[in-house]
Amino acid sequence: MQIQKISCYHIQIPLRIQFAQANQKTQFSKSVVVCIHTKERSIGFGESCPRTYVTGEDISSVLDRVANWEEELKSLVFSSLDDIEKWTSEQLDRGIGPAAVCAIELALLDAWSWEYQRDLAEELGAGITSSEVQYSGVLPQGNWVKLGPIVKQLNFSSWKFKAYGRVAPNLHRIREMKALMGNTRPIRMDANAGWSLAMAREQISKALTLGVTSFEQPLAPGKDNEARQLVQTFGDQASIMADESLCTYADAMRLIENEACNHFSLKLSKNGGLFNTLKIYRLAQANGILCQLSAHYGETSILTAAGLLFAMIAPELTACEGALGTMLLKEDLTSCPLMVDKNGKIDAPALPFMGWPVPIDQRKLQAYSIHLGKVQKQALAIAI
């Protein structure tokens, strides 16, 4: 497989509700979609969600990186999945941003699958079907009058909520959720690096009394010594989870060596794509670290499909997030969004992975593109 053309899009889709967390709030999705055309006329789509506060990347830096890769990518031949994995690994070893690598890698996987008519789930050894993946809900910060009905209508087996910086609102939110869902469904808290060590100690101690035992990124990245103290104090009772502090394989090795967490939050976009996220997952398994698959808000069905494939390959996940489709987005990039039902399941036991199992609507892609990347501008200039 050889690449003939690359198009790159900055996608911004209105959200049905404001998505608020400790470090930001927004009414729009924010992602980059890459479209690869091969010389044999296969097409592949990839997506990533650059977050400056996570990997240091933003939309512009990813668009520029893809543009800089174009000539190099056109000169390469991707005959096997090993070729794609090798290219991904080389870029990450060079220190290239994980979100940029993810967008290209997913597009390559999609195009390769169509070009050679190979099912990605079969090729990568998926151990379970898509219908066996159970998704968990994620609740943003906000008014319970608006958010409560959402929790009530979705019968997810577990939920995570975006935590506040103060104790009282978090305890109130836990009680609100339990009053609505009962005491049998687990609740997780995500601080998004918003607490100090003293605050984390207080938050975790109080939440444990209400039965919450999972705490995602309580401290700012780089606070490994303080994080280790939390693990030493609460690790027998709770998950102290790394998210923003875990972007690269080197991060994973450092966190394990420093005993700075006992749980990993994985995301394809922040961890450099499917292959590198699997590499981190396997490292975690070898060292007794549990993993959940998380998602960036506003992911379209492209990243949802890739995340679902990951969950089918790596079934020992404590939770799987995402796949909200048009529950969160005003519109997806496909007329048939890949999304969960009200029970947190994707009802598709024989979902094929001959590429991503979602046809992308080019009109919607153009409609929600607010900025043309350099690669696309160049392609348009050549066409004109």
Sequence and secondary structure as in RCSB ss.txt:
>XXXX:A:sequence
MQIQKISCYHIQIPLRIQFAQANQKTQFSKSVVVCIHTKERSIGFGESCPRTYVTGEDISSVLDRVANWEEELKS
LVFSSLDDIEKWTSEQLDRGIGPAAVCAIELALLDAWSWEYQRDLAEELGAGITSSEVQYSGVLPQGNWVKLGPI
VKQLNFSSWKFKAYGRVAPNLHRIREMKALMGNTRPIRMDANAGWSLAMAREQISKALTLGVTSFEQPLAPGKDN
EARQLVQTFGDQASIMADESLCTYADAMRLIENEACNHFSLKLSKNGGLFNTLKIYRLAQANGILCQLSAHYGET
SILTAAGLLFAMIAPELTACEGALGTMLLKEDLTSCPLMVDKNGKIDAPALPFMGWPVPIDQRKLQAYSIHLGKV
QKQALAIAI
>XXXX:A:secstr
  EEEEEEEEE  EEEEEEEETTEEEEE  EEEEEEEETTS EEEEEE   HHHHS  HHHHHHHHHHHHHHHHT
    SHHHHHHHHHHHHHTT  HHHHHHHHHHHHHHHHHHHT  HHHHTT  S GGG B BEEE SS HHHHHHH
HHH   S EEEE  SSHHHHHHHHHHHHHHH SSS EEEE TT   HHHHHHHHHHHHHTT  EEE  S TT HH
HHHHHHHHHTTTSEEEESTT  SHHHHHHHHHTT  SEEEE TTTTTSHHHHHHHHHHHHHTT EEEE   TT  
HHHHHHHHHHHHH    S BB   GGGTBSS SSSS     TTSB   TT   SS SS   HHHHHHTEEEE HH
HHHHHHHH 
